[in-house]
Amino acid sequence: MKRHSSSTKTYFFSALIALTVSVGVIGGQKYFSNQKEDAVALKTVEGVNGKHVLYTADKEGNITPLDFTDTSAKVLDAVVHIKATQSHSMGNAQAMPRELPDPFKQFFGDRFQMPEGGLQQQPRVGSGSGVIINEKGYIITNNHVIDNAQELEVTLHNNETYKATVIGTDPTTDLALIQIKAENLKSISLVNSDDVEVGEWVLAIGNPFSLTSTVTAGIVSAKARNININKEQFAVESFIQTDAAINPGNSGGALVNLEGNLVGINTAIASQTGSYSGYGFAVPSNIVTKVVEDLLKYGGVQRGMLGVTIRTMDGNMAKEKDMDFVKGVWIENVGENSAAEKAGIKAGDVLVKIDGIKVVTSPRLQEIVAQHRPGDQLDVTVNRNGKEVEFQVTLENADGTTDMVQIENKEVLNFLGADFENVDKKTAKKLGIDGGVKIKNLYAGQLRQQTQIRTGFIITHIDGKKVADVKDVVATLEKKEGGVMLEGVYEDAPGKKYYAFGVN
């Protein structure tokens, strides 16, 4: 009974309090309603000066307040939002799960999303970032941002939108170069990423979660990081690591120093959830510069190779190999007839210096070599049985030669969204054709937008006219208007195939 009485009192007092509050509100409304409209005034001031609580030193050693506003204003106009769209299912698509498989899945959020129920005809949209690197509208981004897209739309900081064409890609570094037709564009200059120091302040600019023009700040946490996410055969991973917040949608965006110059392209995050949890990774600007130069000059990246398999040397390996510890890169194997073998390098050597630069990790060695082309000569120093020995190595391509592989890079081919190569005589004979042009790669463009064509298709005729080489394709289509009919074959499918599309 006492407990019941106590409970009753509690409810009573609660009701009394509620009633009192209600009366107070009503009374207050009556009170304020009787006052003049100007009884309550808000005081405003022109502005409030923020206090700088952090300081930094410039290159001359002068101490200055740490302020990111000038840097942000300088670079925001040069970072763009990229929307990549697949408007219909691909010609070679099989039954797919709801979410497209992606080796970058746990690091990137800007992958294509599949609607429930499997393969659909509805558009699938991916989102990422890009950096304008010159006034002609060339934009660098990540390959995984634009991969498999049929249409690319670029939105500038001022919200202007443009259709983009793909100039070229390099999956081994996860970089791609695209272009928009626009004038008076602001761009970001690239700097020597070798000069970037651990502990240096940097800003990450991009479009995380499609929140356009977002700026975050942090420091360079480490250099030459390999996180084993790129599954390409000749992948190069030597990332700049930063604690500036990078999230899904930042991929392809800018990592800049306090001068507003590009030190890297934001590419990945280390996360178990797919969102920021401490560290992000960017492709160094030196690799970016090399890839862009190659794509513009040769139409494809020219990769110079030593021809060795490597491991970072550490104390445990020294014990395993029963040798004194030496800082450097252990040469595990040397490819037969490779550039390294021709120079005299052997398995068991410890590479300690290349091109005058000390090397202590495998990613750093990869980064340095990736900045060179076939035919370039590098001075290599190895530790062999406790003694340093010098060699001169002439880098070679994947085919074991010093030749440059030129890919035709004409505007009409970029419009089509494809890389082409001439069919060799052996393949032509096997297929019973006189010759033709093979589609080596497909990007966003007319072929993907309007046809179900697959990589590997060999064009033998255009509008009934024989095609012998890539120059024939360019000459036929460069001034073409209206409908186009491609005739050709696949190596893995019987019979002739036909694809029609329109050219403006």
C-alpha positions as a Python dict, from the first residue, in 0.01 Angstrom:
ca = {
    (1, 'M'): (0, 0, 0),
    (2, 'K'): (284, 240, 85),
    (3, 'R'): (450, 171, -249),
    (4, 'H'): (120, 239, -421),
    (5, 'S'): (81, 567, -228),
    (6, 'S'): (432, 675, -318),
    (7, 'S'): (367, 601, -684),
    (8, 'T'): (46, 802, -668),
    (9, 'K'): (234, 1100, -523),
    (10, 'T'): (492, 1075, -797),
    (11, 'Y'): (229, 1086, -1072),
    (12, 'F'): (56, 1373, -893),
    (13, 'F'): (368, 1587, -870),
    (14, 'S'): (457, 1507, -1234),
    (15, 'A'): (114, 1623, -1343),
    (16, 'L'): (146, 1936, -1129),
    (17, 'I'): (482, 2020, -1282),
    (18, 'A'): (346, 1969, -1635),
    (19, 'L'): (50, 2193, -1556),
    (20, 'T'): (277, 2461, -1411),
    (21, 'V'): (498, 2455, -1722),
    (22, 'S'): (193, 2478, -1950),
    (23, 'V'): (55, 2776, -1756),
    (24, 'G'): (398, 2938, -1766),
    (25, 'V'): (420, 2898, -2144),
    (26, 'I'): (71, 3036, -2196),
    (27, 'G'): (138, 3323, -1960),
    (28, 'G'): (470, 3393, -2127),
    (29, 'Q'): (307, 3406, -2469),
    (30, 'K'): (56, 3659, -2342),
    (31, 'Y'): (334, 3864, -2181),
    (32, 'F'): (554, 3881, -2492),
    (33, 'S'): (256, 3940, -2719),
    (34, 'N'): (183, 4260, -2525),
    (35, 'Q'): (536, 4395, -2575),
    (36, 'K'): (639, 4619, -2865),
    (37, 'E'): (793, 4448, -3168),
    (38, 'D'): (1130, 4622, -3110),
    (39, 'A'): (1159, 4519, -2746),
    (40, 'V'): (1409, 4247, -2831),
    (41, 'A'): (1704, 4362, -3044),
    (42, 'L'): (1990, 4157, -3191),
    (43, 'K'): (2332, 4317, -3191),
    (44, 'T'): (2546, 4244, -3498),
    (45, 'V'): (2906, 4325, -3585),
    (46, 'E'): (3089, 4336, -3918),
    (47, 'G'): (3298, 4027, -3848),
    (48, 'V'): (3481, 3822, -3591),
    (49, 'N'): (3852, 3770, -3634),
    (50, 'G'): (3949, 3410, -3573),
    (51, 'K'): (4251, 3352, -3355),
    (52, 'H'): (4535, 3155, -3510),
    (53, 'V'): (4636, 2891, -3262),
    (54, 'L'): (4883, 2705, -3484),
    (55, 'Y'): (5202, 2832, -3642),
    (56, 'T'): (5441, 2699, -3902),
    (57, 'A'): (5771, 2798, -4057),
    (58, 'D'): (5818, 2879, -4424),
    (59, 'K'): (6123, 2772, -4625),
    (60, 'E'): (6312, 3077, -4504),
    (61, 'G'): (6239, 2985, -4143),
    (62, 'N'): (5991, 3267, -4083),
    (63, 'I'): (5716, 3180, -3833),
    (64, 'T'): (5368, 3245, -3972),
    (65, 'P'): (5013, 3157, -3860),
    (66, 'L'): (4893, 2829, -4006),
    (67, 'D'): (4601, 2927, -4229),
    (68, 'F'): (4450, 2708, -4500),
    (69, 'T'): (4212, 2967, -4648),
    (70, 'D'): (4448, 3101, -4916),
    (71, 'T'): (4550, 2751, -5024),
    (72, 'S'): (4187, 2638, -5041),
    (73, 'A'): (4086, 2939, -5249),
    (74, 'K'): (4374, 2871, -5487),
    (75, 'V'): (4291, 2506, -5559),
    (76, 'L'): (3914, 2463, -5526),
    (77, 'D'): (3842, 2579, -5882),
    (78, 'A'): (4081, 2315, -6019),
    (79, 'V'): (3918, 2013, -5850),
    (80, 'V'): (3612, 1868, -6022),
    (81, 'H'): (3333, 1621, -5954),
    (82, 'I'): (3310, 1326, -6194),
    (83, 'K'): (2990, 1132, -6256),
    (84, 'A'): (3044, 803, -6438),
    (85, 'T'): (2734, 637, -6580),
    (86, 'Q'): (2656, 295, -6722),
    (87, 'S'): (2333, 343, -6912),
    (88, 'H'): (2274, -22, -7007),
    (89, 'S'): (2418, -367, -6952),
    (90, 'M'): (2747, -446, -7123),
    (91, 'G'): (2754, -674, -7424),
    (92, 'N'): (2970, -931, -7248),
    (93, 'A'): (2796, -902, -6912),
    (94, 'Q'): (2710, -1220, -6731),
    (95, 'A'): (2471, -1261, -6441),
    (96, 'M'): (2599, -1023, -6175),
    (97, 'P'): (2552, -986, -5800),
    (98, 'R'): (2385, -676, -5661),
    (99, 'E'): (2718, -504, -5611),
    (100, 'L'): (2981, -517, -5884),
    (101, 'P'): (3292, -699, -5763),
    (102, 'D'): (3586, -466, -5721),
    (103, 'P'): (3934, -540, -5585),
    (104, 'F'): (3933, -185, -5444),
    (105, 'K'): (3600, -250, -5268),
    (106, 'Q'): (3706, -206, -4906),
    (107, 'F'): (3905, 105, -4989),
    (108, 'F'): (3685, 292, -5238),
    (109, 'G'): (3321, 384, -5216),
    (110, 'D'): (3292, 530, -5566),
    (111, 'R'): (3210, 198, -5733),
    (112, 'F'): (2901, 132, -5941),
    (113, 'Q'): (2598, 29, -5741),
    (114, 'M'): (2363, -240, -5872),
    (115, 'P'): (1992, -219, -5794),
    (116, 'E'): (1827, -505, -5613),
    (117, 'G'): (1735, -799, -5834),
    (118, 'G'): (2059, -836, -6029),
    (119, 'L'): (2135, -701, -6376),
    (120, 'Q'): (1899, -418, -6473),
    (121, 'Q'): (1865, -175, -6761),
    (122, 'Q'): (1853, 121, -6519),
    (123, 'P'): (2152, 360, -6514),
    (124, 'R'): (2426, 279, -6266),
    (125, 'V'): (2619, 580, -6144),
    (126, 'G'): (2962, 612, -5985),
    (127, 'S'): (3102, 927, -5830),
    (128, 'G'): (3456, 1054, -5786),
    (129, 'S'): (3689, 1350, -5822),
    (130, 'G'): (3943, 1483, -6069),
    (131, 'V'): (4212, 1750, -6096),
    (132, 'I'): (4249, 1997, -6383),
    (133, 'I'): (4618, 1998, -6473),
    (134, 'N'): (4620, 2248, -6761),
    (135, 'E'): (4405, 2510, -6928),
    (136, 'K'): (4318, 2280, -7222),
    (137, 'G'): (4082, 2084, -7003),
    (138, 'Y'): (4298, 1782, -6926),
    (139, 'I'): (4191, 1621, -6598),
    (140, 'I'): (4373, 1349, -6406),
    (141, 'T'): (4170, 1106, -6197),
    (142, 'N'): (4175, 743, -6083),
    (143, 'N'): (4117, 466, -6334),
    (144, 'H'): (3872, 297, -6097),
    (145, 'V'): (3655, 614, -6100),
    (146, 'I'): (3592, 593, -6476),
    (147, 'D'): (3645, 221, -6542),
    (148, 'N'): (3351, 57, -6727),
    (149, 'A'): (3170, 389, -6764),
    (150, 'Q'): (2981, 464, -7083),
    (151, 'E'): (2941, 835, -7018),
    (152, 'L'): (3140, 1083, -6810),
    (153, 'E'): (3008, 1413, -6680),
    (154, 'V'): (3238, 1665, -6514),
    (155, 'T'): (3106, 1936, -6282),
    (156, 'L'): (3331, 2231, -6204),
    (157, 'H'): (3347, 2417, -5874),
    (158, 'N'): (3115, 2683, -6022),
    (159, 'N'): (2860, 2407, -6105),
    (160, 'E'): (2913, 2419, -6483),
    (161, 'T'): (2889, 2070, -6635),
    (162, 'Y'): (3067, 1917, -6936),
    (163, 'K'): (3083, 1582, -7110),
    (164, 'A'): (3431, 1429, -7093),
    (165, 'T'): (3627, 1201, -7322),
    (166, 'V'): (3896, 956, -7213),
    (167, 'I'): (4247, 1027, -7343),
    (168, 'G'): (4402, 718, -7186),
    (169, 'T'): (4435, 505, -6875),
    (170, 'D'): (4701, 322, -6676),
    (171, 'P'): (4547, 53, -6454),
    (172, 'T'): (4890, -39, -6312),
    (173, 'T'): (4902, 295, -6128),
    (174, 'D'): (4521, 338, -6114),
    (175, 'L'): (4540, 665, -6308),
    (176, 'A'): (4338, 797, -6602),
    (177, 'L'): (4349, 1112, -6815),
    (178, 'I'): (4025, 1265, -6943),
    (179, 'Q'): (3943, 1593, -7118),
    (180, 'I'): (3661, 1845, -7134),
    (181, 'K'): (3609, 2120, -7391),
    (182, 'A'): (3610, 2437, -7183),
    (183, 'E'): (3798, 2767, -7166),
    (184, 'N'): (3958, 2980, -6895),
    (185, 'L'): (4003, 2685, -6663),
    (186, 'K'): (4210, 2709, -6348),
    (187, 'S'): (4465, 2433, -6304),
    (188, 'I'): (4701, 2296, -6040),
    (189, 'S'): (5076, 2270, -6093),
    (190, 'L'): (5258, 1949, -6006),
    (191, 'V'): (5569, 1947, -5788),
    (192, 'N'): (5850, 1698, -5731),
    (193, 'S'): (5698, 1451, -5484),
    (194, 'D'): (6048, 1338, -5381),
    (195, 'D'): (6075, 1673, -5200),
    (196, 'V'): (5764, 1606, -4990),
    (197, 'E'): (5860, 1534, -4629),
    (198, 'V'): (5694, 1326, -4360),
    (199, 'G'): (5523, 1562, -4116),
    (200, 'E'): (5452, 1824, -4383),
    (201, 'W'): (5106, 1982, -4387),
    (202, 'V'): (4882, 1885, -4680),
    (203, 'L'): (4521, 1941, -4786),
    (204, 'A'): (4292, 1686, -4951),
    (205, 'I'): (4032, 1831, -5188),
    (206, 'G'): (3753, 1629, -5345),
    (207, 'N'): (3391, 1523, -5333),
    (208, 'P'): (3339, 1269, -5051),
    (209, 'F'): (2990, 1118, -5048),
    (210, 'S'): (2912, 1358, -5340),
    (211, 'L'): (2960, 1654, -5104),
    (212, 'T'): (3130, 1872, -5363),
    (213, 'S'): (3436, 2087, -5302),
    (214, 'T'): (3531, 1952, -4960),
    (215, 'V'): (3866, 2042, -4803),
    (216, 'T'): (4035, 1847, -4522),
    (217, 'A'): (4376, 1903, -4363),
    (218, 'G'): (4642, 1673, -4225),
    (219, 'I'): (5007, 1584, -4253),
    (220, 'V'): (5211, 1343, -4462),
    (221, 'S'): (5220, 1039, -4235),
    (222, 'A'): (5456, 824, -4444),
    (223, 'K'): (5591, 776, -4795),
    (224, 'A'): (5640, 479, -5028),
    (225, 'R'): (5353, 278, -4880),
    (226, 'N'): (5236, -46, -5043),
    (227, 'I'): (4892, -168, -4930),
    (228, 'N'): (4848, -443, -5192),
    (229, 'I'): (4518, -332, -5342),
    (230, 'N'): (4611, -310, -5709),
    (231, 'K'): (4587, -657, -5865),
    (232, 'E'): (4729, -565, -6207),
    (233, 'Q'): (5023, -778, -6320),
    (234, 'F'): (5276, -491, -6319),
    (235, 'A'): (5107, -281, -6050),
    (236, 'V'): (5303, 3, -5892),
    (237, 'E'): (5214, 100, -5535),
    (238, 'S'): (5425, 361, -5361),
    (239, 'F'): (5164, 580, -5198),
    (240, 'I'): (5199, 899, -4997),
    (241, 'Q'): (5015, 830, -4673),
    (242, 'T'): (4822, 1110, -4503),
    (243, 'D'): (4587, 1156, -4210),
    (244, 'A'): (4385, 1421, -4394),
    (245, 'A'): (4032, 1280, -4403),
    (246, 'I'): (3969, 1093, -4732),
    (247, 'N'): (3636, 922, -4793),
    (248, 'P'): (3446, 752, -5077),
    (249, 'G'): (3420, 1009, -5356),
    (250, 'N'): (3761, 1163, -5281),
    (251, 'S'): (3923, 920, -5523),
    (252, 'G'): (4091, 1112, -5805),
    (253, 'G'): (4102, 1434, -5603),
    (254, 'A'): (4399, 1649, -5511),
    (255, 'L'): (4652, 1624, -5231),
    (256, 'V'): (4829, 1960, -5223),
    (257, 'N'): (5095, 2131, -5015),
    (258, 'L'): (5045, 2470, -4848),
    (259, 'E'): (5156, 2643, -5169),
    (260, 'G'): (4861, 2484, -5346),
    (261, 'N'): (5072, 2257, -5567),
    (262, 'L'): (4982, 1896, -5640),
    (263, 'V'): (5184, 1637, -5448),
    (264, 'G'): (4953, 1341, -5516),
    (265, 'I'): (4622, 1203, -5643),
    (266, 'N'): (4405, 1067, -5360),
    (267, 'T'): (4335, 704, -5436),
    (268, 'A'): (4260, 481, -5137),
    (269, 'I'): (4170, 466, -4770),
    (270, 'A'): (4269, 213, -4508),
    (271, 'S'): (3938, 113, -4358),
    (272, 'Q'): (3737, -189, -4249),
    (273, 'T'): (3411, 1, -4304),
    (274, 'G'): (3476, 174, -4636),
    (275, 'S'): (3486, 516, -4468),
    (276, 'Y'): (3767, 724, -4322),
    (277, 'S'): (3929, 574, -4014),
    (278, 'G'): (4265, 744, -3993),
    (279, 'Y'): (4472, 716, -4310),
    (280, 'G'): (4443, 782, -4680),
    (281, 'F'): (4680, 714, -4968),
    (282, 'A'): (4775, 917, -5275),
    (283, 'V'): (4970, 838, -5593),
    (284, 'P'): (5284, 1061, -5587),
    (285, 'S'): (5292, 1349, -5835),
    (286, 'N'): (5613, 1219, -5995),
    (287, 'I'): (5430, 906, -6110),
    (288, 'V'): (5132, 1120, -6217),
    (289, 'T'): (5360, 1340, -6430),
    (290, 'K'): (5517, 1040, -6604),
    (291, 'V'): (5179, 878, -6679),
    (292, 'V'): (5030, 1200, -6819),
    (293, 'E'): (5334, 1268, -7039),
    (294, 'D'): (5324, 914, -7179),
    (295, 'L'): (4950, 920, -7248),
    (296, 'L'): (4978, 1250, -7435),
    (297, 'K'): (5294, 1165, -7629),
    (298, 'Y'): (5256, 794, -7697),
    (299, 'G'): (4888, 721, -7633),
    (300, 'G'): (4985, 468, -7366),
    (301, 'V'): (5220, 435, -7071),
    (302, 'Q'): (5575, 324, -7151),
    (303, 'R'): (5689, 110, -6859),
    (304, 'G'): (6060, 43, -6817),
    (305, 'M'): (6141, -275, -6624),
    (306, 'L'): (6440, -429, -6447),
    (307, 'G'): (6302, -781, -6476),
    (308, 'V'): (6345, -890, -6113),
    (309, 'T'): (6127, -1001, -5822),
    (310, 'I'): (6204, -817, -5501),
    (311, 'R'): (6146, -801, -5125),
    (312, 'T'): (6226, -532, -4871),
    (313, 'M'): (6530, -635, -4670),
    (314, 'D'): (6481, -660, -4292),
    (315, 'G'): (6641, -823, -3989),
    (316, 'N'): (6434, -1141, -4012),
    (317, 'M'): (6530, -1190, -4374),
    (318, 'A'): (6896, -1139, -4290),
    (319, 'K'): (6868, -1424, -4037),
    (320, 'E'): (6678, -1635, -4290),
    (321, 'K'): (6949, -1581, -4552),
    (322, 'D'): (7230, -1617, -4293),
    (323, 'M'): (7388, -1283, -4379),
    (324, 'D'): (7463, -948, -4220),
    (325, 'F'): (7172, -705, -4230),
    (326, 'V'): (7198, -449, -4510),
    (327, 'K'): (6943, -172, -4573),
    (328, 'G'): (6807, -223, -4922),
    (329, 'V'): (6596, -441, -5150),
    (330, 'W'): (6661, -814, -5174),
    (331, 'I'): (6672, -951, -5530),
    (332, 'E'): (6474, -1273, -5502),
    (333, 'N'): (6485, -1375, -5870),
    (334, 'V'): (6629, -1237, -6191),
    (335, 'G'): (6430, -1299, -6509),
    (336, 'E'): (6599, -1492, -6785),
    (337, 'N'): (6737, -1258, -7052),
    (338, 'S'): (6595, -961, -6857),
    (339, 'A'): (6749, -615, -6837),
    (340, 'A'): (6893, -695, -6493),
    (341, 'E'): (7047, -1024, -6608),
    (342, 'K'): (7202, -860, -6912),
    (343, 'A'): (7362, -602, -6683),
    (344, 'G'): (7506, -868, -6449),
    (345, 'I'): (7272, -846, -6149),
    (346, 'K'): (7215, -1177, -5971),
    (347, 'A'): (6960, -1330, -5734),
    (348, 'G'): (7079, -1273, -5377),
    (349, 'D'): (7212, -924, -5444),
    (350, 'V'): (7081, -645, -5221),
    (351, 'L'): (7000, -334, -5423),
    (352, 'V'): (7101, -31, -5218),
    (353, 'K'): (7108, 255, -5467),
    (354, 'I'): (6955, 333, -5806),
    (355, 'D'): (7018, 638, -6022),
    (356, 'G'): (7205, 795, -5730),
    (357, 'I'): (6913, 752, -5487),
    (358, 'K'): (6935, 533, -5177),
    (359, 'V'): (6666, 265, -5172),
    (360, 'V'): (6551, 83, -4859),
    (361, 'T'): (6206, -53, -4954),
    (362, 'S'): (6051, -235, -5250),
    (363, 'P'): (5777, 28, -5309),
    (364, 'R'): (6037, 303, -5330),
    (365, 'L'): (6233, 104, -5589),
    (366, 'Q'): (5914, 50, -5789),
    (367, 'E'): (5835, 421, -5773),
    (368, 'I'): (6176, 523, -5908),
    (369, 'V'): (6179, 269, -6191),
    (370, 'A'): (5818, 355, -6285),
    (371, 'Q'): (5932, 709, -6368),
    (372, 'H'): (6148, 576, -6655),
    (373, 'R'): (6087, 433, -7000),
    (374, 'P'): (6229, 142, -7199),
    (375, 'G'): (6574, 235, -7323),
    (376, 'D'): (6657, 455, -7021),
    (377, 'Q'): (6986, 368, -6853),
    (378, 'L'): (7008, 357, -6474),
    (379, 'D'): (7311, 318, -6250),
    (380, 'V'): (7241, 41, -5999),
    (381, 'T'): (7447, -34, -5689),
    (382, 'V'): (7409, -369, -5514),
    (383, 'N'): (7562, -522, -5205),
    (384, 'R'): (7702, -861, -5303),
    (385, 'N'): (7861, -1066, -5028),
    (386, 'G'): (7935, -756, -4823),
    (387, 'K'): (8086, -553, -5108),
    (388, 'E'): (7918, -285, -5318),
    (389, 'V'): (7919, -344, -5693),
    (390, 'E'): (7791, -100, -5960),
    (391, 'F'): (7605, -188, -6281),
    (392, 'Q'): (7448, 6, -6563),
    (393, 'V'): (7107, -130, -6659),
    (394, 'T'): (6915, -49, -6977),
    (395, 'L'): (6546, -81, -6895),
    (396, 'E'): (6322, -288, -7122),
    (397, 'N'): (5949, -320, -7182),
    (398, 'A'): (5733, -622, -7100),
    (399, 'D'): (5830, -780, -7434),
    (400, 'G'): (6200, -761, -7353),
    (401, 'T'): (6284, -480, -7596),
    (402, 'T'): (6355, -109, -7568),
    (403, 'D'): (6085, -17, -7821),
    (404, 'M'): (5817, 241, -7745),
    (405, 'V'): (5464, 116, -7805),
    (406, 'Q'): (5284, 394, -7989),
    (407, 'I'): (4902, 402, -7967),
    (408, 'E'): (4717, 622, -8213),
    (409, 'N'): (4561, 903, -8009),
    (410, 'K'): (4333, 1097, -8239),
    (411, 'E'): (4029, 1298, -8131),
    (412, 'V'): (3794, 1075, -8328),
    (413, 'L'): (3927, 767, -8146),
    (414, 'N'): (3880, 939, -7811),
    (415, 'F'): (3525, 1021, -7921),
    (416, 'L'): (3466, 653, -7994),
    (417, 'G'): (3617, 567, -7655),
    (418, 'A'): (3863, 298, -7761),
    (419, 'D'): (4227, 204, -7814),
    (420, 'F'): (4299, 22, -8139),
    (421, 'E'): (4588, -191, -8265),
    (422, 'N'): (4662, -347, -8600),
    (423, 'V'): (4599, -722, -8624),
    (424, 'D'): (4917, -923, -8684),
    (425, 'K'): (4946, -1154, -8985),
    (426, 'K'): (4941, -1471, -8775),
    (427, 'T'): (4606, -1381, -8615),
    (428, 'A'): (4460, -1270, -8948),
    (429, 'K'): (4556, -1600, -9111),
    (430, 'K'): (4407, -1801, -8825),
    (431, 'L'): (4076, -1614, -8856),
    (432, 'G'): (4072, -1623, -9236),
    (433, 'I'): (4071, -1246, -9280),
    (434, 'D'): (4295, -1016, -9486),
    (435, 'G'): (4368, -793, -9189),
    (436, 'G'): (4191, -554, -8958),
    (437, 'V'): (4199, -341, -8647),
    (438, 'K'): (4146, -483, -8300),
    (439, 'I'): (3978, -298, -8015),
    (440, 'K'): (4234, -321, -7735),
    (441, 'N'): (4053, -118, -7468),
    (442, 'L'): (3711, 42, -7429),
    (443, 'Y'): (3635, 363, -7239),
    (444, 'A'): (3344, 601, -7203),
    (445, 'G'): (3241, 698, -7556),
    (446, 'Q'): (3014, 634, -7852),
    (447, 'L'): (3089, 263, -7884),
    (448, 'R'): (2989, 187, -7526),
    (449, 'Q'): (2695, 425, -7530),
    (450, 'Q'): (2539, 302, -7852),
    (451, 'T'): (2651, -57, -7904),
    (452, 'Q'): (2712, -385, -7723),
    (453, 'I'): (3064, -416, -7868),
    (454, 'R'): (3328, -599, -7663),
    (455, 'T'): (3701, -559, -7619),
    (456, 'G'): (3875, -785, -7869),
    (457, 'F'): (3644, -711, -8164),
    (458, 'I'): (3839, -700, -8491),
    (459, 'I'): (3706, -444, -8738),
    (460, 'T'): (3743, -567, -9097),
    (461, 'H'): (3508, -322, -9273),
    (462, 'I'): (3355, 20, -9205),
    (463, 'D'): (3045, 90, -9413),
    (464, 'G'): (3145, -196, -9641),
    (465, 'K'): (3496, -61, -9700),
    (466, 'K'): (3796, -275, -9601),
    (467, 'V'): (4004, -166, -9303),
    (468, 'A'): (4373, -253, -9305),
    (469, 'D'): (4511, -50, -9012),
    (470, 'V'): (4430, 215, -8751),
    (471, 'K'): (4503, 495, -9000),
    (472, 'D'): (4218, 363, -9215),
    (473, 'V'): (3981, 387, -8918),
    (474, 'V'): (4085, 747, -8850),
    (475, 'A'): (4065, 850, -9218),
    (476, 'T'): (3720, 692, -9260),
    (477, 'L'): (3562, 835, -8945),
    (478, 'E'): (3734, 1172, -8906),
    (479, 'K'): (3494, 1355, -9140),
    (480, 'K'): (3206, 1111, -9113),
    (481, 'E'): (2855, 1224, -9021),
    (482, 'G'): (2546, 1013, -8962),
    (483, 'G'): (2526, 637, -8925),
    (484, 'V'): (2827, 404, -8924),
    (485, 'M'): (2828, 26, -8966),
    (486, 'L'): (3119, -179, -8832),
    (487, 'E'): (3175, -531, -8961),
    (488, 'G'): (3419, -774, -8805),
    (489, 'V'): (3489, -1085, -8600),
    (490, 'Y'): (3587, -1202, -8253),
    (491, 'E'): (3861, -1457, -8191),
    (492, 'D'): (3639, -1637, -7939),
    (493, 'A'): (3308, -1636, -8131),
    (494, 'P'): (3207, -1774, -8471),
    (495, 'G'): (3073, -1571, -8762),
    (496, 'K'): (3070, -1208, -8859),
    (497, 'K'): (2931, -942, -8623),
    (498, 'Y'): (2786, -602, -8702),
    (499, 'Y'): (2756, -289, -8488),
    (500, 'A'): (2589, 38, -8585),
    (501, 'F'): (2624, 379, -8421),
    (502, 'G'): (2588, 746, -8507),
    (503, 'V'): (2856, 1013, -8551),
    (504, 'N'): (2800, 1386, -8521),
}
